[in-house]
């Protein structure tokens, strides 16, 4: 479990010095090896234009996404709903740069991602994207505050600024009193709050949440969705939520239904 959780965060954010910074609500500068990109505020944070994704299985093509066009504005809370296997998680993985479209184009902050290298994607995730999973992926031997600090430590940060940002992130999700507790000493809802604090600690402007209530009881799940909603409103943080839960989806500004790899429609 330790190796799995650690490998996930190394894969997402790398183990290098910090190359970029972002403050929610202000422009971020992403320093790539080849160029510098300024991520401007306002407009669409996520824009998928006619995105399709196919996988090859032996000689057959398996279509996971087909001709998906989706725009998510700054500060918007957007929910993707649909049955298992409809393409929701594939879409989220493409937005996170963990998978790539077969055709079509993804724009983040109105910048095309089509030609980004793996290293550039890592830099973009450090500056723009926070991720929350159904499984909390907390390291069981670390305290809550040490788990939250992990993305910053992997980027080469240390010292007082890390402690301050960890405390701020835990306080925002109501978990500062439990900062010294290990995951085994926390309830499922508390563990997911710590996971959200970890996703927030590098101050991303886009939060991707893949079934964040899937392992929680109904009350804890309601609390987590209310927290994501408040983050969207208070910080103008863009949230893209994948869920099976109609109750969770109702908290969103817009609900997009998916079926057989396609968007079925949207409701406010």
N, C-alpha and C positions, 0 to 999 in steps of 0.2 A: 504493500500500500504506500509506503514511504517513497519507494522508487517511482511508482506510477505518478503520484502527485507531483514529485519534484521534476520528473521528466516533462510533464505537461507544461509547467511554468518556465522551464528552460527553453522548451520548444516555442512557447509563445513570445517570450521576451528576451531570450538569449542571455549569455553571461559575458557582458562587455561593459565598458564605461558608458555612462549616460550620454547619448548623442542628441537628445531632443527633450523639450519640456513643453508642458501644456497646462494652462489654467482654464478651467471651465468658464466659458463666456468670453475668452480673449483669444486672439490669434495664436496658433502654434507654429513653430518652425521645425520642420523635419529635415535633418541633414543626411542626405544620401551620399554614397560614395561618388556618384556621378553628378549630382545636382542638388539644389536646395529648393524645397517647396514650401510656400507659405499657405497654411490652411486658414482661410478667411471665415469669419463668422457670418451668419445669415444664410438664407437659401436652403437648399437640400443638403443634408449631411450624407444621405445614402441615395444613390440613383442607379437602378438597374435598368438597362435598355435591352429588351429582347434577349434576355439571358436564357440559354439552354445548357443542360449538362447531360451528357451520355457516358455510360460506363460500358466497357466491353466485357462480356462474359462468354468465353469461348468464341464462337462466331457470331453471337447475337449481341445487339445493342440494347442496353437497358436505359430507358429515358427516365432520369430523375427530375429534371426540370425542363419545361418546354415554353419558350417564348415569353418569359416572365418580364414584365415591366412594372417597376415599383419605385415610387419616390417617397422618401421620408424626410420631412423638414426638420430644421433645428428646433429642439425642445419638444418634439412630438413623441407621444407614447403610442407605438404601433404594435398590434398583436397579430400574429399569424396563427390561424387555427386550421385543423383538418385531421383526418384519420392518420394512423401510423402508416408510414411509407409514402405519404403524399408529396414529400419534398421539402418540408419545413426546415428540417435540420440541415439539409444540403444547401438550401438558400442561405441559412445563417453562416454555415462554414465558408461559403463563397464570400460573403460580406467580411468575414474575419480573415480572409486570405489563407485559410487552411485547406481550401480546395479552389479550383479555378474553372471558369465556364468553358464549355466546348465552343460556344459561339455567343455573340452578344458582348456587352461591355458593362463593367461596374465602375461607377464614379464615387469617390468619397470626398466630401467637401468640394465637389465639382471638379475634382482632378481624376483623370483616367488612371486606373490601376493595371491596365492591360500589359504594360511592359516592365512591371516591377519585378525585381529579383527577390529571392527568398530573404536576403539580407535587408533589402528595402522594406519588405513587408514586416519584418521584425521591428524595424525602426518606426513604421507607421503604427503598429500595435502599441508600442511604448508610448506614443504621443496621443493617439486618438481613441483607442478601443479598450474597453474593459469587458471581461467575460465572466458570466455566472452560469454554472452548470447544475444539472439535476443532482449529480453526486458532488458533494462539497469539495472534494480533493484537498482537504486540509491535512497537513502533516501531523500525525497523531502524537509525535514526541515533542512538538513545539507548542508553546502557549498561543493564545489567540493573537496577542500583539506580535509575536514572532512570525506567525503565519501571514499576517497582514503586511509585515515588513518585507516579506520574501521578494516580491517583484522589484522593490527598490534596491535591495541588497544584490540581486542578480544583475542589476544595471550598474553596480559599482558605487552606489551611494552609501554613506555611513554617517554616524555621528548624530548630532542634535537635531538636524533637519529631518532625519528619518523618524526619530522618536516623536517629534512634533506632528508630522504628517500622519503617522500611525495613530496617535492619540486623537487627532481631528477626525480621522476616518471612522474609528471605533465609536467616537461620541456621536457622529452623525447617524449611525445605525442603532444607537442605544446600547452599545456593548462595552463601553469604557469600564464599567464596574467589574466586568468579567475578563479583563485584559490578560490577567495572569493565569487563567484557567486553560487547561488542555482540552482538545475536542471531546475526549471521552467523558469530561465533566460537564459538557454542555448538551442541552436538548437539540433535537433536529432543527427547530426554528432558530435557535441561537447559533448553531453552526452555519446555517445559511446566511444569517446576518453577518457573521465574521467573513464568510466568502464574499458577500457583497462589499464589505469594507475593504477587503483585499483588491477587489475589482476597481474600487474608487481611488485607491491610495495614490496612484500616479496621475490622478485628475483627468481622466478621459472625458471626451465630449460625446462619445457614443458608447452605450452600454448594451451588450448583447446577452440576452438571458434565454437559455435553452432549458425549458421545462423546470424552472427554479422551484416550483411547488410540488414536483412529482413525488418526492420522498417525504413530504410533510403531511401532518394531519390538517384538517380543514381550517382550524383556528390559526395555526402557524402559517399556513399558506396564505390566508387572508391578510395576516400581518405583513408578510413579505411583499405581497402585491401592493399593499398600501404604502410601504416604504419605497418601492420602485416608482409609484405614482408621485409621491412627494418629491423624490429626487428630480423627476422630470419637471415638475412645476417650480420648485424652489431654485434649482440650479440651471434651469433650461437645458437639462441634459436629455439628449435623444435616446430613447429606449426602444429596442426592437425585441419583442417577446415572442417566443415560440411556446405554445401551450395547447393541451387538450381541454383545459378547464374553461367552461363558459363563464364561470364566476370570475376567474382571473382576467379573461379577455374583456369583460365588461368595464374594467378599470381603464382601458385604453381609449385614446382619442379616436382611433380608427381600428377596425377589425377587418382583416383580409382573410377570406376563406380560401383554402387550397385543396385541390383534388387532382389526383393523377398528374402531379408535377406542374399544374397550372393554377393561376389565380382565378378563383371562381367569382370574385366580386368583393366589394368593400362596403362597410357600414360605419357610420359615425356613432 
